[in-house]
Amino acid sequence: MRDTFGPFTKLRNLSDDVKVTSYFDDVFARWDHEFSHEQTWDVTGYREVLGRTREALLDIGCGTGRLAFALRGCYGEYIGIDRAAAPLEIFRQRLDGLAGEKVTLLEADVLGDFTCPAPVGTAVLGSVTVNSFATESAVRALLTRLSEVSGPRLRVLVPVFAESVAPKFERFNRIVDVLKHETEAGPCLVWRGMHYEPETRRILHNVFLEQRQTGWPGVLGIHVERLWSPGEITAIAESLGFESADRGPLYVADGGAEGWECRLLVLTR
């Protein structure tokens, strides 16, 4: 299945010199950190579920450490896992702000082979990270892997867009924005695009970053998501022996989805 659209397909075919990579590869990490702001809309829901537990918390796709800071006091040990090195490097530069906390950072794929320093009590997929696991087999593999690294009891906190939100995604049809990015070699352009396919519920994220310091043409970053519903995630989890509870609404507070409803699912094994 195609993973680019519109001008990004043309850019991909423009030259064999266009580097095509995952949007989560290191080349995009510092750019994304520069343009992004730290979300907080999901934090209250996590805190209400976690309380002041002292168990080990696994933050899946931890990036630069947003939840390590936001959930401080809600875990006894924080374990962040991310497959990209650059966000973890930025995270390590911020660790002084977590003085006194027990923090472990793992550069690894959560679906692959990794070892946690302590049995996981709770795993968190911040924001709507679950959409990055774009197939049913990937979601199954994720929950199975989390069961393998957990203690005798495991909770998985999963915000999922409410089913009523799905029709709203059709507004993201071939949306393209252009941003100016300053580099050591001078200014360049970042082309950022998103496209939603209602028939498959796939969300295509395409970003083209000019590379003036190394010459034209640049790097094309690709990320494909799947818009899951609460019912679909619940069905997959229950088929694997998890119990599922809906802990109510969360509302996105930024970006093109501002005000859209998510449901906070708590999967327990």
N, C-alpha and C positions, 0 to 999 in steps of 0.2 A: 504494500500500500504506500502511496506517496506520503512524504513527510514535509514537503514544501508547498508553497502556493504562490500564485501571482508573480510579483517582481523577484521574489526569493528563488523561485524556480529558474527564472532568467539569469539571476546572478550565479546560481549554481552551475548553469550550463555555459556561462560566459567564457570560462577559461579553466583549463586543468589546474591552474595555479591557485584557484580558490580552495582554501582549506575548509573542509566540512567536518564539524565535530559536534559533540554534545554541548548543549548550552551550559552544562554544569562542569565542563572542563575548565582548567585553571585560567585559560586566556580570558574568560569572561568574568571571573570572580571579582577582581578589583574594580572593574567597570561597574558591575552590578552593585557592589557595596557602596560605591560613590554616589550612585543615583537613587538607591533605595533608602527607605526609612524603616525603622524597626516597628513592626506591627504589635499591637497590644490587645486587639479585639477578642482574641481567643483565651487570653490569660486568666480572666476571672473564672471561667468555666473550669479550667484545669485546677485552679486553686481550691475551688469548692469541692472537687472530687478528691484531691490529694490531701487536703488538710495539712497537718504538720507531721506527716509520716517521715520516718527515718530510713525508709527502704531505698534501694538503688533505683535510680530513674534513668532510662535509656531514651535519649533524644535522637530520633531518626531523621537524618538530613539536618544536622545541627547547624550547619553553616558557620556563621561568625559568632554564634553563642547567644542568640536572643533569649532563648528560654532558660539558659543557665542563670542569667541575671534575673529574669522576670519571675522565676519560680524559686528563687533563693528562699530557704526556710521550709520548703515543701519536699525536700529530699535529704537523705543522709549521705548519699553519694551520687554524683552526677556523672553519667557516661554519655559523651557525645560521639556520634558516628556519622561520618560523611566520606564519600568516595573521592571528593576533590581536595587536593592538597592546599590550594591557595586560600579558601575560606578558613580552613583550620589554622593556617599560618596567621591570618588576621585575628582569629580567636585567641591564639596563644599570646599575641601581643596585648590582649585585653585581660589576661588572667590575673593581673595584680588587683583588679576590681573584685575578684572572687577569693581574696585572701581568707584563709580559714576554712574554706570549703574543700571537700575531697573531689577532685575533678580528674577524669581520664578522657582523653581524646583519641579516637580510633580512626585512622584513615583506611576505610574498608567499605565494601559493598555489603549492605545489610542482608542481602540475599546470598552472600558468599560465606567464606570461612573467616570468622573472627572470634576472639575470646574476650569475654567481659571479666573484669577483675573481681566482680561480685555477682551473685545471682540477681537477675533483674526482677524487681517487684512491679514496676509500672513502665510501660513504653508509651511514648507520646509521638504522634504524627502531627506536628504543629501546622496551624493554618489548615489548608486542604491538601497537604502532602500526599494523602492517599490517592489522589488523582494521578500522581506520577507513576503509580503501579497500574499500568494501563491495560492489563489483561487479567482475567479471572485467575489464571495460573500464577501470575505474579503476586496477587493478593493472597492466594493460598500459600505460596512459598514464603511470603513474609510472615504470616501468622504461625506457620509451622516453625520457621527459624526462631521466632520470638519465644515460642514454647520451649525450644531446645536450650535457650540461654537463660531461662527464668528460674525462679525458685519454685516452691511448692504452690504458690499462688501468683497469678499474673493478671494484671489489668492493662488493657490497651486503650488509650484515649484517642478517638478518631473523629474530628470534625468532618462532616459530609454535607455538601449542599442539599438543602431541602428539595424534594421532588418538584415543588411548585416553582422552583427557580429555573428549571431546565429550559422552558421556552424563552427566557430572557437571554440565554446564550446566543440565540440566533442574531442578536445585534452585533456579535463579534464575527461578522462575515467579511473576511479580507480587510481587516483593519490594519493600517500601516501608519506609523509615526516616525518622525526623524528628530534625533537629538544631536546636539553638538557636544563633542567630547574632547577635552584638552589632554594632549599627550606631551612628552618631552620633545617630540618632533614637531609640535604645533597642533592646531585644531584638526579634528577629523569628524566624520559623521557616523552616527549609529542609526541604522535602519531597524526598527523594531515592529514586528507584525504578529497578528494572531488571527486564527481562522477556526471556526467551529463547524463540525459536520454533524448535523442533527440525526442523520440516518445511522451513523455509527457511534455518535456521542464522543467522537474524538476531538481534542483541542490541539491544534498545531501552533506551536510557538516558534517563530523564526526571528533570528537577530543577525544582522550583518554588521560587522565591525571593521571599519577601514583600518589598515595597518600602515600608516605613513612611514613609521620608522623602519619598516622592512620593505616598503614599496607596495604598489598595487598588486593584487586586488584586495586581499583581506581575508577575514575568517567568517564563515557562516555557521552560526550555532543553531542547533535544532533540538527541540524538546517536544515530545508527543505525550499528551495526557488523555485520560478517559474520564468523562463526567460520570462519576458513580452516584447512585442514589442511596439513601439510608437503608431502604429495603434490600437492595442488592448486596451491600456490605454485610448486613445482618444475616442474610441467607447463607452467604459464604462462610461467615464465622460460625454460625450454628451448625453447619455441616461438618465443621472441624472440632466440634465439642465445646465451643465457647457459648456462654450465655451473653445476651445483649440487652443493655438498658439504654433508653434514650433519656439523656439528662437535660433535654430542653434546648431552647434556641440560643444561638449565638449570631451576631449580625456583623458582617464584614464592614470595616470602618474606613476602607481606603480603596483607591483604584477604581476601575470600571465597574466593579461589583459592590460598590459601597451601598450599604443598607440591605444587601441580600441575605436571606436567612440560611444558616447552617444548623444542623442538628449535631449535638455532641453525643456520639455513641461511646459507651463504656463496655468493652468486651472483656469478659472475665472467664478465666479458666482455673 
